[in-house]
Amino acid sequence: MIINMKTVAEGIQKASKKDKLKKEKILSKEYRPAHHLRAINWKAFIQSAIKTGLESPTPYKVIPYKNGIGIKKIELL
């Protein structure tokens, strides 16, 4: 069995480029998930809080600040 080293090297380079692009996409602000201890992406954090509130056994409504950074109030429904 003869292996073409050039083809193998090209395959490795393509794979590393795909991995690099995937990491960049994950680290971009639009795709960064909300973290429960420190919210960097407030939009995602507030959306997850609203979803959790509506799905909980005791439903509640999350009201964010107008500037979109932080939670102003939580109201029980």
N, C-alpha and C positions, 0 to 999 in steps of 0.2 A: 504494500500500500504506500503510495507516494503522496505526501502532503505538501501542498504549495504554501510556503511560509508567507508569501506576500498576501495571499487570500486570507490566511489566518490573522495576520496583522491588521488588515483592513477591517475584518469582522470585529476585532477587539476595539479598534478606534471608533467604529460606528456605535458600538455598545456603550463606550464611555461617553460619547457625545450625547446619546439619548439619556443616560443617567444624569449628566450635567444639566441638560435642559429640564428634566423632570424635577431635580432639586431646586433649580431657579424658579420654576413654576410654583412649587410648594412654598418657597420662602417669600414669594411676592405677597403683598398685602391682601390682594383679593382672595387668595386661596388659604391664607393663614387661619387656622381654626381658633376659636376662643379658648382661652386658658382660664381655669376656674380660680386661680390665685392672683394672676396679674393679667388684666385685659389689655392687650395691645390692639386688637382688632375689635373695637367697641360695637361695630355694626353686627358682627357675627355673635358677640357675647349677648347683646340685647335680643337678637332673634332667637337664640337658643333659650334665653330666660323666658321669653314670651311663649315659646313652644312648650317648655317644661311646665309653666304655670297653667296653661290651658289643658294639659294632659294629666295633671296631678289629681289625686283623689279629692282634694279640696281645691277647686280651681281658683286661680287668682289672676289679676291683670297687672302687667308690668308697665309702668309709665316712665319712659326715659326723659332726660332733660332735652330741651329744644335743640341744643347744639349737638346732641347725639352722643355725648360723653358722660356715661354714668346713668344710674337709675334714680329717678326722682322719688317715685312712690310705688307701693304695691297695694292694690285694692283687692279684697276678697269679693268674689262674685256670688 
